[in-house]
Amino acid sequence: LMAALTCITIYFLAKDLGGRTAGLFAAFFMAINPAFVGRTSLGFYDTENIGIFGMTLTSLLFLRSIEEKKRLEYRVLYGIAAGLSLGYIFLSWGAARYAMGLLSLFIVAALITGKYEIRYLTSYSLTIGIGLGIAMLAPRPGLLYPMSMENLAALVLVFVQIAYVELRNRIDLFTARMGLVGLFIFGLIMILLLPALGIGIPIGGKFLNVINPFRESNNPLFESVAEHRVAAWTTFFSDFGITLLLGLIGCYFAIKDLGEKKLYGFLFFLTGIYFAGSMSRLMLILSIPVSLMASYGLVETVVPFKQIIKGSITDRRREQTVRFGSSKWMGFFFVLLLIVTTVPYIWSSFNASNQPTALASSSIPIQLGEDFPKDWVQALSWMNDNLPDDAILVSWWDYGYWIEALANKTTLADGATMDQHQISNIAKMMMNPPNESLPLFDKYNATHVLAFVTYNPNNPQQGWPFGDNVKWQWMVRIGGFNETDFVTINPQGQRMFTDRYFNSTLFGLMYGNIDTTHFKPVFYSQYGYVKVYRIEY
């Protein structure tokens, strides 16, 4: 549902930018984008699909709220709607910071480039004020949400606009712009330099890593998430293909005739590429501006060819276009080239849409027989039907959402858990010997524990790198253990597991070599990938 709504919304967003044709192409590019398809396919359970829809809708409503041709009451209504949409993102997705930051950056860019109009103040104030107000009313983010550094900066920008409006007729315009440029550059330098000087700044480490990808993270929990790593260039081309080039062309045409909507689209594209390069997970956000600017770039590129083919161009203009390489045959060649270069992109999207979600395939992208393994689906169904309602199940945090939403059971951690100490304790439960783990299990009143191990069912000695059999290394680091206590390197350069690893609770749970006095097996999935034990104290 959210995927369809996003495609409809981006149609109107691109239509406002480059016409109906651009809107249709934007919806098409969005619908086949592999990064978007992978996060919005049926069965994907997370809040990104809500956030992407909200981000697209907020952009559409905000840009309509600043249109000069609209009457004041309509601009106010669109501004209120944009604020409600922004609040919706705040309640659903941590990356809402990006949406608000983009609005703030647009205002700063408009001030610096001289494109600023007083009507922006009304729209921006309504959008930011209502959005943050909604965030404050909810238990999470909470009452203190506006007090974070980035939110305070967005609020301060309201007063900067008021000061600009009051002073621009009293001081030289160039001086005012240079002052704004200086303030902006100073803020960026402070964000980059303060940590190096040993002065902490109140922005979460994850968000600092996005702003500064060269910043070294000392948080093993953050590093353990594959999507938090810097994206490879191959990922850009596999996820976006020809649309990335078309997006750059769209940015070129936008800069040539820089209106307010084109400025917004250009900034969206520029920041999207930067942040997606900093963290591969943000490829999903980049799908919006790439689809938007690619559609605009495509429409602007084919305009001369379209005029020649339709015969609507004047003789003088026709002579100029032919002289510079545009002709009817060039038009046909361009269309053919576009179709050929789009095929790999569509094929990549086709493969992404055919790949089941991690849950539906049990996180194993390999077919066993004629289908992907259904071990997790079986395990969650069994837990929902057979475990008591008050059961507290311990597992690694990766599986928390699945267990809570589909098995309807309580876990100690999921993807939204902010208490790193609790996740560290889960790691200690798993990597300590059973006699040391049991007191920790008891501390949290845990009734069951789950282990997830992946291997080739036709050759059980061949492990597959998708389960706890590879995640244990992160458990060691997050739990504060010494990795060399669990694995060493022999003179031949081979990894050798130590007795500490073989005696760990997790190893026993994964391979069934556990003391059944305290850990009684109650469920093994079809291929034995998911194992559930009842804890006896």
Sequence and secondary structure as in RCSB ss.txt:
>XXXX:A:sequence
LMAALTCITIYFLAKDLGGRTAGLFAAFFMAINPAFVGRTSLGFYDTENIGIFGMTLTSLLFLRSIEEKKRLEYR
VLYGIAAGLSLGYIFLSWGAARYAMGLLSLFIVAALITGKYEIRYLTSYSLTIGIGLGIAMLAPRPGLLYPMSME
NLAALVLVFVQIAYVELRNRIDLFTARMGLVGLFIFGLIMILLLPALGIGIPIGGKFLNVINPFRESNNPLFESV
AEHRVAAWTTFFSDFGITLLLGLIGCYFAIKDLGEKKLYGFLFFLTGIYFAGSMSRLMLILSIPVSLMASYGLVE
TVVPFKQIIKGSITDRRREQTVRFGSSKWMGFFFVLLLIVTTVPYIWSSFNASNQPTALASSSIPIQLGEDFPKD
WVQALSWMNDNLPDDAILVSWWDYGYWIEALANKTTLADGATMDQHQISNIAKMMMNPPNESLPLFDKYNATHVL
AFVTYNPNNPQQGWPFGDNVKWQWMVRIGGFNETDFVTINPQGQRMFTDRYFNSTLFGLMYGNIDTTHFKPVFYS
QYGYVKVYRIEY
>XXXX:A:secstr
 HHHHHHHHHHHHHHHHH HHHHHHHHHHHHT HHHHHHHSTT  SSHHHHHHHHHHHHHHHHHHT TTS HHHH
HHHHHHHHHHHHHHHHH TTHHHHHHHHHHHHHHHHHHT   THHHHHHHHHHHHHHHHHHHSSSS TTGGGSHH
HHHHHHHHHHHHHHHHHTTTS HHHHHHHHHHHHHHHHHHHHHTTTTT   SS HHHHHHH TTS    HHHHT 
GGGS   HHHHHHHHTHHHHHHHHHHHHHHHT  HHHHHHHHHHHHHHHHHHH GGGHHHHHHHHHHHHHHHHHH
HHHHHHHHHHT S HHHHHHHHHTT  HHHHHHHHHHHHHHHHHHHHHHHHHHHS  TTTTTT  S BTTB   H
HHHHHHHHHHHS TT EEE  GGGHHHHHHHS  EES  TT   HHHHHHHHHHHHS HHHHHHHHHHTT  EEE
EE  EETTEEEEE TTSHHHHHHHHHHHTT  GGGTEEE TTS EEE HHHHTSHHHHHHHT S TTTEEEEEE 
TTS EEEEEE  
